[in-house]
Amino acid sequence: MLGERLRGLRHERGEKLSETARRAGVSPQYLSEMERGVKEPSSEMIAAVAGALDVTLVDLTLAVAESLRSAQSGTSLRSAQSSTSRGATCSAAYALAA
């Protein structure tokens, strides 16, 4: 989900992989691998790419957590479980931010 979100943000900005990678201080190949989910980047790398995309790490983390929550609720979660889901979303957001 993280890679998909990064790629989406980059496309929304109309940027090439090399432009974003240069600003983030990573190679285009590394950024491509992040976007495809091949690499498990450190929090520092995630923060660098988020900064290059003019998004805060908190906003990126929350967007990824929301995507995960939506994917889960689309499969089997119901309103009775929404408070549990919200707690899991917060936990996922905090874990990613750490």
Secondary structure as GFF3:
##gff-version 3
##sequence-region A 1 98
A	DSSP	alpha_helix	2	12	.	.	.	ID=ss1
A	DSSP	alpha_helix	17	24	.	.	.	ID=ss2
A	DSSP	alpha_helix	28	36	.	.	.	ID=ss3
A	DSSP	alpha_helix	43	52	.	.	.	ID=ss4
A	DSSP	alpha_helix	57	75	.	.	.	ID=ss5
A	DSSP	three_ten_helix	79	81	.	.	.	ID=ss6
A	DSSP	alpha_helix	82	97	.	.	.	ID=ss7
###
